[in-house]
């Protein structure tokens, strides 16, 4: 019994922290094409945007906790919108960082994922994503949100435990490409809504009220973070 445990723990540690070989270039390019196929066409984006919403609302929730706010719940809706509610001072640095975390979370998660993949930590990436989704599930407060997070987390768990190294690599690269590319489009969508006057309570407008900095400058920050993350993460994934 003790012998089995002493053998299993090092094996688990090696599996988690060990590095895996990089996939062939054609796999990297194929996963890039797959990510583009679910981000660029409007019909596909209407579905795949749910995954970006998970990262967006998860970013709000994580930063709320880190800055000392009380996270009371997260809701994910079938129209790909979401809502994260936290309690604390309605102003100050904690509220500002929480509001700014939504649009910046998906591209920054993609950038972090690209760094892990560039270092060969494919399994670690999958397990970290599973852990984050499991932690987020505790705070979900509606049925649709539970369904989407459970399906997402279950997919990561199955791939990390049952799939071989090549499938894990392809899945990991596809997910990271999706976060990098999918993290760019929401800021442009928000910009288009603001031009039409249809986004008066957006994150950028809330940040403007909190900081007295024009909403357009916050929108510029969202663009800068997402585009820089795509460029930097893309270079890592392509080995440039």
LUMLO-344879 format. One line per 3 residues: their letters; for each residue x, y, z of N, C-alpha, C. Coordinates in Angstrom, 1 decimal. Layout:
# LUMLO-344879
A = X,Y,Z,X,Y,Z,X,Y,Z; ...
END
This chain:
# LUMLO-344879
XXX = 0.8,-1.2,0.0,0.0,0.0,0.0,0.9,1.3,0.0; 1.8,1.3,1.0,2.7,2.4,1.1,3.6,2.5,-0.1; 4.0,1.3,-0.6,4.9,1.3,-1.8,4.2,1.8,-3.0
XXX = 2.9,1.5,-3.2,2.1,2.0,-4.3,2.0,3.5,-4.3; 1.7,4.0,-3.0,1.5,5.5,-2.9,2.8,6.2,-3.2; 3.9,5.6,-2.7,5.2,6.3,-2.9,5.6,6.3,-4.3
XXX = 5.1,5.3,-5.1,5.4,5.3,-6.5,4.5,6.2,-7.3; 3.2,6.2,-6.9,2.2,7.0,-7.7,2.4,8.5,-7.5; 2.8,8.9,-6.3,3.0,10.4,-6.1,4.1,11.0,-7.0
XXX = 5.3,10.3,-7.1,6.3,10.9,-8.0,5.8,10.8,-9.4; 5.1,9.8,-9.8,4.6,9.7,-11.2,3.7,10.8,-11.5; 2.8,11.1,-10.5,1.8,12.2,-10.7,2.5,13.5,-10.8
XXX = 3.5,13.7,-10.0,4.3,14.9,-10.0,5.0,15.1,-11.3; 5.6,14.0,-11.8,6.3,14.1,-13.1,5.4,14.4,-14.2; 4.2,13.8,-14.1,3.2,14.0,-15.2,2.7,15.4,-15.2
XXX = 2.6,16.0,-14.0,2.1,17.4,-13.9,3.2,18.4,-14.3; 4.4,18.3,-13.7,5.4,19.3,-13.9,6.4,19.0,-15.0; 6.3,17.8,-15.5,7.3,17.4,-16.6,6.9,18.1,-17.9
XXX = 7.8,18.2,-18.8,7.6,18.8,-20.1,7.3,17.8,-21.1; 6.5,18.2,-22.1,6.1,17.3,-23.2,6.7,17.8,-24.5; 6.9,17.0,-25.5,7.5,17.5,-26.7,6.5,18.4,-27.4
XXX = 7.1,19.4,-28.1,6.3,20.3,-28.9,5.7,19.6,-30.1; 4.4,19.9,-30.5,3.8,19.3,-31.6,4.5,19.8,-32.9; 4.2,19.1,-34.0,4.7,19.5,-35.3,4.1,20.8,-35.7
XXX = 4.8,21.6,-36.6,4.4,22.9,-37.0,3.0,22.8,-37.6; 2.7,21.7,-38.4,1.4,21.6,-39.0,0.3,21.5,-38.0; 0.6,20.9,-36.9,-0.4,20.9,-35.8,-0.7,22.3,-35.3
XXX = 0.3,23.0,-35.0,0.2,24.4,-34.5,-0.6,25.2,-35.5; -0.3,25.1,-36.8,-1.1,25.9,-37.8,-2.5,25.4,-38.0; -2.7,24.1,-37.9,-4.0,23.5,-38.0,-4.9,24.0,-36.8
XXX = -4.3,24.1,-35.6,-5.1,24.6,-34.4,-5.4,26.1,-34.6; -4.5,26.8,-35.2,-4.7,28.2,-35.4,-5.9,28.4,-36.4; -5.9,27.6,-37.5,-7.0,27.6,-38.4,-8.3,27.3,-37.8
XXX = -8.3,26.3,-36.9,-9.5,25.9,-36.2,-10.0,27.0,-35.3; -9.1,27.7,-34.6,-9.5,28.8,-33.7,-10.1,29.9,-34.6; -9.5,30.2,-35.7,-10.0,31.3,-36.6,-11.4,30.9,-37.1
XXX = -11.6,29.6,-37.3,-12.9,29.1,-37.8,-14.1,29.3,-36.8; -13.8,29.3,-35.5,-14.8,29.5,-34.6,-14.9,30.9,-34.0; -13.9,31.8,-34.4,-13.9,33.2,-33.9,-14.4,34.1,-35.0
XXX = -14.0,33.9,-36.2,-14.3,34.9,-37.3,-15.7,34.8,-37.8; -16.2,33.7,-38.2,-17.6,33.6,-38.7,-18.6,34.0,-37.6; -19.6,34.8,-37.9,-20.5,35.3,-36.9,-21.3,34.1,-36.3
XXX = -21.7,33.2,-37.2,-22.6,32.1,-36.7,-21.8,31.2,-35.7; -20.6,30.9,-36.0,-19.8,30.1,-35.0,-19.4,30.9,-33.8; -19.2,32.2,-33.9,-18.8,33.1,-32.8,-20.0,33.2,-31.8
XXX = -21.2,33.1,-32.3,-22.4,33.2,-31.4,-22.4,32.0,-30.4; -21.8,30.9,-30.7,-21.7,29.8,-29.8,-20.4,29.8,-29.1; -19.3,30.0,-29.8,-18.0,29.9,-29.1,-17.7,31.1,-28.1
XXX = -18.4,32.2,-28.3,-18.3,33.3,-27.4,-18.6,32.9,-26.0; -19.4,31.9,-25.8,-19.7,31.4,-24.4,-18.4,31.1,-23.6; -17.4,30.6,-24.3,-16.2,30.2,-23.6,-15.4,31.5,-23.2
XXX = -15.5,32.5,-24.1,-14.8,33.8,-23.7,-15.6,34.5,-22.6; -16.9,34.3,-22.5,-17.6,34.9,-21.4,-17.2,34.2,-20.1; -17.0,32.9,-20.1,-16.5,32.2,-18.9,-15.2,32.8,-18.4
XXX = -14.3,33.1,-19.3,-13.0,33.7,-19.0,-13.2,35.1,-18.5; -14.1,35.9,-19.2,-14.4,37.3,-18.8,-14.9,37.4,-17.4; -16.0,36.6,-17.1,-16.6,36.7,-15.8,-15.7,36.1,-14.7
XXX = -14.9,35.0,-15.1,-14.0,34.5,-14.2,-12.9,35.5,-13.8; -12.5,36.3,-14.8,-11.5,37.4,-14.5,-12.1,38.4,-13.5; -13.3,38.8,-13.7,-13.9,39.7,-12.7,-13.9,39.0,-11.3
XXX = -14.3,37.8,-11.2,-14.5,37.1,-10.0,-13.1,36.9,-9.3; -12.1,36.5,-10.0,-10.8,36.2,-9.4,-10.2,37.5,-8.9; -10.2,38.6,-9.6,-9.6,39.8,-9.2,-10.4,40.4,-8.0
XXX = -11.8,40.2,-8.0,-12.5,40.6,-6.8,-12.1,40.0,-5.6; -11.8,38.6,-5.6,-11.3,37.9,-4.5,-9.9,38.4,-4.1; -9.1,38.5,-5.1,-7.7,38.9,-4.8,-7.6,40.3,-4.1
XXX = -8.5,41.2,-4.5,-8.4,42.5,-4.0,-9.3,42.7,-2.7; -9.8,41.6,-2.2,-10.4,41.6,-0.9,-11.9,41.9,-0.9; -12.5,41.8,-2.1,-14.0,42.0,-2.2,-14.6,40.7,-1.9
XXX = -15.9,40.7,-1.6,-16.7,39.5,-1.3,-17.4,39.1,-2.6; -17.0,38.0,-3.2,-17.7,37.5,-4.4,-19.0,36.8,-4.0; -20.1,37.3,-4.5,-21.4,36.7,-4.1,-22.0,35.8,-5.2
XXX = -21.5,35.9,-6.4,-22.0,35.0,-7.5,-21.7,35.4,-8.9; -21.8,34.4,-9.8,-21.5,34.6,-11.2,-22.6,34.0,-12.0; -23.1,34.7,-13.0,-24.2,34.2,-13.8,-23.7,34.2,-15.3
XXX = -23.9,33.1,-16.0,-23.6,33.1,-17.5,-24.9,32.8,-18.2; -25.2,33.6,-19.3,-26.5,33.5,-20.0,-26.3,33.0,-21.4; -27.4,32.4,-21.9,-27.3,31.8,-23.2,-27.1,32.8,-24.3
XXX = -27.3,34.1,-24.1,-27.0,35.1,-25.1,-25.5,35.5,-25.1; -24.7,34.8,-24.4,-23.2,35.0,-24.2,-22.9,36.2,-23.3; -23.9,36.7,-22.6,-23.6,37.8,-21.6,-23.4,37.1,-20.3
XXX = -22.9,37.9,-19.3,-22.7,37.4,-18.0,-22.7,38.5,-17.0; -22.7,38.1,-15.7,-22.8,39.0,-14.6,-22.0,38.5,-13.4; -21.1,39.3,-12.9,-20.4,38.9,-11.7,-20.7,40.0,-10.6
XXX = -21.2,39.5,-9.5,-21.6,40.4,-8.4,-20.6,40.2,-7.2; -20.1,41.3,-6.7,-19.2,41.3,-5.5,-19.6,42.4,-4.6; -19.3,42.2,-3.4,-19.6,43.3,-2.4,-18.3,43.9,-1.8
XXX = -18.4,45.1,-1.5,-17.3,45.9,-1.0,-17.4,47.4,-1.3; -16.4,48.1,-1.1,-16.5,49.6,-1.4,-16.9,49.8,-2.9; -17.8,50.7,-3.2,-18.2,50.9,-4.6,-17.2,51.8,-5.3
XXX = -16.0,52.0,-4.7,-15.0,52.8,-5.4,-13.6,52.3,-4.9; -12.5,52.9,-5.4,-11.2,52.4,-4.9,-10.6,51.5,-5.9; -9.3,51.1,-5.6,-8.5,50.3,-6.5,-9.1,48.9,-6.7
XXX = -9.7,48.3,-5.6,-10.2,47.0,-5.8,-11.3,47.0,-6.8; -12.2,47.9,-6.7,-13.4,48.0,-7.7,-12.8,48.3,-9.1; -11.8,49.1,-9.2,-11.3,49.5,-10.5,-10.7,48.3,-11.2
XXX = -9.8,47.5,-10.4,-9.2,46.4,-10.9,-10.2,45.3,-11.3; -11.2,45.1,-10.5,-12.3,44.1,-10.7,-13.0,44.5,-12.0; -13.3,45.7,-12.2,-14.0,46.1,-13.5,-13.1,46.0,-14.7
XXX = -11.8,46.2,-14.5,-10.9,46.2,-15.7,-10.5,44.7,-16.0; -10.8,43.8,-15.2,-10.4,42.4,-15.4,-11.1,41.6,-16.4; -12.4,42.0,-16.7,-13.2,41.3,-17.6,-12.7,41.1,-19.0
XXX = -12.5,42.3,-19.7,-12.1,42.2,-21.1,-10.6,41.9,-21.2; -9.8,42.0,-20.2,-8.4,41.7,-20.2,-8.1,40.2,-19.9; -9.1,39.6,-19.2,-8.8,38.2,-18.7,-8.6,37.2,-19.9
XXX = -9.5,37.1,-20.9,-9.3,36.1,-21.9,-7.9,36.2,-22.6; -7.5,37.4,-23.1,-6.2,37.5,-23.8,-5.0,37.2,-22.8; -5.1,37.6,-21.6,-4.0,37.4,-20.6,-4.0,35.9,-20.3
XXX = -5.1,35.3,-20.1,-5.1,33.8,-19.9,-4.5,33.1,-21.1; -4.8,33.6,-22.3,-4.2,33.0,-23.5,-2.7,33.2,-23.6; -2.2,34.4,-23.1,-0.8,34.7,-23.1,-0.1,33.8,-22.1
XXX = -0.7,33.6,-20.9,-0.1,32.7,-19.9,-0.1,31.3,-20.4; -1.2,30.9,-21.1,-1.2,29.5,-21.7,-0.1,29.3,-22.7; 0.1,30.4,-23.6,1.1,30.3,-24.6,2.5,30.1,-24.0
XXX = 2.7,30.8,-22.8,4.0,30.7,-22.1,4.2,29.2,-21.6; 3.1,28.6,-21.1,3.2,27.2,-20.6,3.5,26.3,-21.8; 2.8,26.5,-22.9,3.0,25.6,-24.1,4.4,25.8,-24.6
XXX = 4.9,27.0,-24.7,6.3,27.2,-25.2,7.3,26.5,-24.3; 7.0,26.4,-23.0,7.9,25.7,-22.1,7.7,24.2,-22.1; 6.7,23.7,-22.9,6.4,22.3,-23.0,5.5,21.7,-21.9
XXX = 4.8,22.6,-21.1,4.0,22.2,-20.0,2.5,22.0,-20.4; 2.3,21.1,-21.3,1.0,20.9,-21.9,0.0,20.4,-20.8; 0.4,19.3,-20.1,-0.5,18.7,-19.1,-0.8,19.7,-18.0
XXX = 0.2,20.4,-17.6,0.1,21.4,-16.5,-1.0,22.5,-16.9; -0.9,22.9,-18.2,-1.9,23.8,-18.7,-3.3,23.3,-18.6; -3.5,22.0,-19.0,-4.9,21.4,-18.9,-5.3,21.3,-17.5
XXX = -4.5,20.9,-16.6,-4.9,20.7,-15.2,-5.2,22.1,-14.5; -4.4,23.1,-14.8,-4.7,24.4,-14.3,-6.0,24.9,-14.8; -6.3,24.7,-16.0,-7.6,25.2,-16.6,-8.7,24.4,-15.9
XXX = -8.6,23.1,-15.6,-9.6,22.3,-14.9,-9.8,22.8,-13.5; -8.7,23.2,-12.8,-8.8,23.7,-11.5,-9.5,25.0,-11.4; -9.2,25.9,-12.4,-9.9,27.2,-12.4,-11.4,27.1,-12.7
XXX = -11.7,26.2,-13.6,-13.1,26.0,-13.9,-13.9,25.4,-12.7; -13.2,24.4,-12.0,-13.8,23.8,-10.8,-14.0,24.9,-9.7; -13.1,25.8,-9.5,-13.2,26.8,-8.5,-14.3,27.8,-8.9
XXX = -14.4,28.1,-10.2,-15.5,29.0,-10.7,-16.9,28.4,-10.5; -17.0,27.1,-10.7,-18.3,26.4,-10.6,-18.9,26.7,-9.2; -18.1,26.8,-8.2,-18.7,27.0,-6.8,-19.5,28.3,-6.8
XXX = -19.1,29.3,-7.6,-19.7,30.6,-7.5,-20.8,30.8,-8.6; -21.1,29.8,-9.4,-22.1,30.0,-10.5,-23.5,29.9,-9.8; -24.4,30.8,-10.2,-25.7,30.9,-9.6,-26.8,30.7,-10.5
XXX = -26.6,30.1,-11.7,-27.7,29.8,-12.6,-27.5,28.5,-13.3; -28.5,27.9,-13.8,-28.4,26.6,-14.4,-27.6,26.6,-15.7; -27.8,27.6,-16.5,-27.0,27.6,-17.8,-25.6,27.8,-17.5
XXX = -25.2,28.6,-16.5,-23.8,28.8,-16.1,-23.2,27.5,-15.6; -23.9,26.7,-14.8,-23.4,25.5,-14.3,-23.2,24.5,-15.5; -24.1,24.4,-16.4,-24.0,23.5,-17.5,-22.8,23.8,-18.4
XXX = -22.6,25.1,-18.7,-21.4,25.5,-19.5,-20.1,25.2,-18.8; -20.0,25.5,-17.6,-18.8,25.4,-16.8,-18.5,23.9,-16.6; -19.5,23.1,-16.3,-19.3,21.6,-16.1,-18.9,21.0,-17.5
XXX = -19.5,21.4,-18.6,-19.1,20.8,-19.9,-17.6,21.2,-20.2; -17.3,22.4,-19.9,-15.9,22.9,-20.2,-14.9,22.2,-19.4; -15.2,22.2,-18.1,-14.3,21.5,-17.1,-14.2,20.0,-17.4
XXX = -15.3,19.4,-17.7,-15.3,17.9,-18.0,-14.5,17.6,-19.3; -14.5,18.5,-20.2,-13.7,18.3,-21.5,-12.2,18.4,-21.2; -11.8,19.4,-20.4,-10.4,19.5,-20.0,-10.0,18.3,-19.2
XXX = -10.8,17.8,-18.3,-10.5,16.7,-17.4,-10.3,15.4,-18.3; -11.2,15.1,-19.2,-11.2,13.9,-20.0,-9.9,13.9,-20.9; -9.6,15.1,-21.5,-8.5,15.2,-22.4,-7.2,15.0,-21.6
XXX = -7.1,15.6,-20.4,-5.9,15.5,-19.6,-5.6,14.1,-19.0; -6.7,13.3,-18.8,-6.5,12.0,-18.2,-6.5,10.9,-19.2; -7.3,11.0,-20.3,-7.5,9.9,-21.2,-6.8,10.0,-22.5
XXX = -6.5,11.2,-23.0,-5.9,11.4,-24.3,-4.4,11.2,-24.3; -3.9,10.9,-25.4,-2.4,10.7,-25.5,-1.8,12.1,-25.7; -0.4,12.1,-25.7,0.3,13.4,-25.7,0.0,14.2,-27.0
XXX = -0.2,13.6,-28.1,-0.4,14.3,-29.4,-1.8,15.0,-29.3; -2.8,14.3,-28.8,-4.2,14.9,-28.7,-4.2,16.0,-27.7; -3.5,15.8,-26.5,-3.4,16.8,-25.5,-2.7,18.1,-26.1
XXX = -1.7,17.9,-26.8,-1.0,19.0,-27.4,-1.9,19.8,-28.4; -2.6,19.1,-29.3,-3.5,19.7,-30.2,-4.6,20.5,-29.5; -5.2,19.8,-28.5,-6.2,20.5,-27.7,-5.7,21.7,-27.0
XXX = -4.6,21.6,-26.4,-4.0,22.7,-25.6,-3.7,23.9,-26.6; -3.1,23.6,-27.7,-2.8,24.7,-28.6,-4.1,25.3,-29.2; -5.1,24.5,-29.5,-6.4,25.1,-30.0,-7.1,26.0,-29.0
XXX = -7.0,25.6,-27.7,-7.6,26.4,-26.6,-6.9,27.7,-26.5; -5.6,27.7,-26.5,-4.8,28.9,-26.3,-5.0,29.8,-27.5; -4.9,29.3,-28.7,-5.2,30.1,-29.9,-6.6,30.8,-29.8
XXX = -7.6,30.0,-29.3,-8.9,30.5,-29.2,-9.0,31.7,-28.2; -8.3,31.5,-27.1,-8.3,32.6,-26.1,-7.6,33.9,-26.6; -6.5,33.7,-27.4,-5.8,34.8,-27.9,-6.6,35.5,-29.0
XXX = -7.2,34.8,-29.9,-8.0,35.4,-31.0,-9.4,35.8,-30.5; -10.0,35.0,-29.6,-11.3,35.4,-29.1,-11.2,36.5,-28.1; -10.0,36.8,-27.5,-9.9,37.9,-26.6,-9.8,39.2,-27.4
XXX = -9.6,39.2,-28.7,-9.5,40.4,-29.5,-10.9,40.9,-29.9; -11.7,40.0,-30.3,-13.0,40.4,-30.9,-14.0,41.2,-29.9; -14.1,40.8,-28.6,-15.0,41.5,-27.8,-14.8,43.0,-27.6
XXX = -13.5,43.4,-27.6,-13.3,44.9,-27.5,-13.8,45.6,-28.8; -13.6,45.0,-29.9,-14.2,45.7,-31.1,-15.7,45.7,-31.1; -16.3,44.6,-30.6,-17.7,44.6,-30.5,-18.2,45.7,-29.5
XXX = -17.5,45.8,-28.4,-17.8,46.9,-27.5,-17.7,48.3,-28.1; -16.6,48.5,-28.9,-16.5,49.7,-29.6,-17.6,50.0,-30.5; -18.1,49.0,-31.2,-19.2,49.2,-32.2,-20.5,49.5,-31.4
XXX = -20.7,48.9,-30.3,-21.9,49.2,-29.5,-21.8,50.6,-28.9; -20.7,51.1,-28.5,-20.5,52.4,-28.0,-20.8,53.5,-29.1; -20.4,53.2,-30.3,-20.6,54.1,-31.4,-22.1,54.2,-31.6
XXX = -22.9,53.1,-31.4,-24.3,53.2,-31.6,-25.1,53.7,-30.4; -24.3,53.9,-29.3,-24.9,54.4,-28.0,-25.6,53.3,-27.3; -25.2,52.0,-27.5,-25.9,50.9,-27.0,-25.1,50.2,-25.8
XXX = -24.1,50.9,-25.3,-23.3,50.2,-24.2,-23.0,51.2,-23.1; -24.1,51.9,-22.6,-23.9,52.9,-21.6,-23.4,52.3,-20.2; -23.6,51.0,-20.0,-23.2,50.5,-18.7,-22.1,49.4,-18.9
XXX = -21.3,49.6,-19.9,-20.3,48.6,-20.2,-19.2,48.8,-19.2; -18.2,47.8,-19.2,-17.1,47.9,-18.3,-16.3,49.1,-18.5; -16.1,49.6,-19.7,-15.4,50.8,-20.0,-16.1,52.0,-19.4
XXX = -17.4,52.1,-19.5,-18.2,53.2,-18.9,-18.2,53.2,-17.4; -18.2,52.0,-16.8,-18.2,51.9,-15.4,-16.8,52.3,-14.9; -15.7,51.9,-15.6,-14.4,52.4,-15.2,-14.3,53.9,-15.4
XXX = -14.9,54.5,-16.4,-14.9,55.9,-16.6,-15.5,56.6,-15.4; -16.6,56.1,-14.9,-17.3,56.7,-13.7,-16.4,56.5,-12.5; -15.7,55.4,-12.4,-14.9,55.2,-11.2,-13.6,56.0,-11.2
XXX = -13.1,56.3,-12.3,-11.7,56.9,-12.4,-11.7,58.3,-13.0; -12.9,58.7,-13.6,-13.0,60.0,-14.3,-12.0,60.1,-15.5; -11.6,58.9,-16.0,-10.9,58.8,-17.2,-11.8,58.4,-18.3
XXX = -11.7,59.1,-19.5,-12.7,58.8,-20.6,-12.8,57.3,-20.9; -14.0,56.8,-21.2,-14.2,55.4,-21.5,-13.4,55.0,-22.7; -13.2,55.9,-23.6,-12.4,55.6,-24.8,-11.0,55.2,-24.5
XXX = -10.4,55.8,-23.4,-9.1,55.4,-23.0,-9.1,54.0,-22.4; -10.1,53.6,-21.7,-10.2,52.3,-21.2,-10.4,51.3,-22.3; -11.2,51.7,-23.3,-11.4,50.8,-24.5,-10.1,50.6,-25.2
XXX = -9.3,51.7,-25.3,-7.9,51.6,-25.9,-7.1,50.6,-25.1; -7.2,50.6,-23.8,-6.4,49.6,-22.9,-6.9,48.2,-23.3; -8.2,48.0,-23.4,-8.6,46.6,-23.7,-8.1,46.2,-25.1
XXX = -8.1,47.1,-26.1,-7.5,46.8,-27.4,-6.0,46.5,-27.2; -5.3,47.3,-26.5,-3.8,47.1,-26.4,-3.5,45.8,-25.7; -4.2,45.5,-24.6,-3.9,44.2,-24.0,-4.2,43.0,-24.9
XXX = -5.3,43.0,-25.5,-5.7,41.9,-26.4,-4.8,41.7,-27.6; -4.4,42.8,-28.2,-3.6,42.7,-29.4,-2.2,42.4,-29.1; -1.6,43.0,-28.0,-0.3,42.7,-27.6,-0.2,41.2,-27.1
XXX = -1.2,40.7,-26.4,-1.2,39.3,-26.0,-1.2,38.4,-27.2; -2.0,38.8,-28.2,-2.1,37.9,-29.5,-0.7,37.9,-30.2; -0.1,39.1,-30.3,1.2,39.1,-30.9,2.3,38.3,-30.1
XXX = 2.3,38.6,-28.8,3.3,37.9,-28.0,3.1,36.4,-27.9; 1.8,36.0,-27.6,1.4,34.6,-27.5,1.6,33.9,-28.8; 1.2,34.5,-29.9,1.3,33.9,-31.2,2.8,33.6,-31.5
XXX = 3.7,34.5,-31.2,5.1,34.3,-31.4,5.6,33.1,-30.6; 5.2,33.0,-29.4,5.6,31.8,-28.6,5.0,30.5,-29.2; 3.8,30.5,-29.6,3.2,29.3,-30.1,3.8,28.9,-31.4
XXX = 4.2,29.9,-32.2,4.8,29.5,-33.5,6.3,29.3,-33.4; 6.9,29.6,-32.2,8.3,29.4,-32.0,9.1,30.5,-32.7; 8.6,31.7,-32.9,9.3,32.7,-33.7,10.3,33.4,-32.7
END
